[in-house]
Amino acid sequence: METHLYMSLIPEALIASHLDPDAFGVYYACGNAKKSRSEAMFFEIDPMFRHAYFDIEAGYKRLVPHEDGSPKRSVYISIYRVLEHVPVSAIKKLYITTQDGRTLGLDAADSLPKISEKLYLYQEISPVHPRAVSTLGPSEFFRLLCDPAESMVTVPALFFVDLDLGGLSQDPEFGSSQGLPYSNIDHYRECLVEVGTKEVGIKIVDRIHPAAVSFRNIKSGFYLGNACDVVCFPMPSEKVLRTEHHKWWRSAQM
């Protein structure tokens, strides 16, 4: 059976599996008996990747089919400080799975998208997951949180997503919030107004926000930063999702 190596983001883990990405997405989001439902996000990692921090060979040795010949779904190799030890170069693709197990694969862009907004809303997903508003674009946001030369408090790596702010991105006080799913929208408006006065350009909206996100409210895409590298996995437009990935799109609306 083919060996796959995945890095889960919710929760952070390095996992070996016989399942292909679609089957792994169903298993990871719905469970074996499909009694639990939750979104899943995971990277497919080059199976030849090795790092001294992980005992990948030991994990592969445990990856054997069951006695009835069925594939081994998961062997956990690490559940701690995974993101910081997997370089961007080892990542093949990002997969996002809806609560009922529909999986969409996203390729990394050759370059970061050119975004020109007055204000941004970011959901940090791993290894920490507060929600924050900022005057900084994705690349500058990553560097402020990950570069010790830029900030006193940093993380070694970060996976986060750029979320839609609607009319609030240009006019936080009076811009339209129609279609935005965020509770307590007045609090968002207050934070967006305040962040413009802060020297560092970041304001926490929710310190303990769940890591999961609503896929239908993603703006430019997902971002992974590790060491000096930051890469974007762009979210397809709504038109592309409706026409080319209709089943996934319908599932994401639930």
C-alpha positions, 0 to 999 in steps of 0.5 A: 500500500502507498505511504502518505505523510500528513501534517494536521493543523487542527490539532497540530500533528504529523501522521503517516497513513495508507489513505489518499487525501480524499479518504484521509479527509473523510476519516479525519473530519468524520471519524471511522464511525462518522459519529463526530463531525468537524472541519479538517485542514492538513498538508500532504508532506513529501513521504521522503521528508526526514528531520532529526526532530521526528522518528519518521522511520519508526512511524513507517514501520508501524504503518502496516495493514490490518489483519483483514488487509484493510489500510492503516488509517493513521500512525501518529509520529508527533503531536508537538511542535510539528509546524516549526520543524517542517519546511515549506519545501517539504509540503506538496499541497494543502487540503481543507475538508468540510464537516461531512468529509468533502475535501478540496486541495489547494496548491501553493502560489508562485508568489504572494498575492498583491492585496491592498486593503486598509484593514485585515482580519486574520484567524491564526490556526496553528500553533496558536489561534487567536483572532486579530485585526490588523493594518498589516498585509499577510506577509508583514503580519507573519513577519511581525509575529515570527521574526524576533528582530521585529517583535519581542513576542514571537512564534517559530512558525505560523499557519493563518487565514485571511478572512473577509471583512466586507465593507468594514475593511475600508470603513470600520465605523459605517461600512456594511457588515451584511453577510459577515458571520461574526458575532458581536459585530460592534466589537469588531468595529471597535477593534478595527477603529482602535488598531489604526491608532496602535503602533504595532498595527495588530489588535486581538479580537478574540484570544481564545477563538476556536481554530476552525474557520468558516470556509465560505468567509475566506478572502485571499487564502491560507498562509504558512510561514516558517523561518524566512519563508511564507507561502500562500495557498489561494482560495478559489473564487466563489465562481470557480468553487460553484462550477468546478467544485460544486459538491464541496461548495454546497457542503461548505455552506452547511 
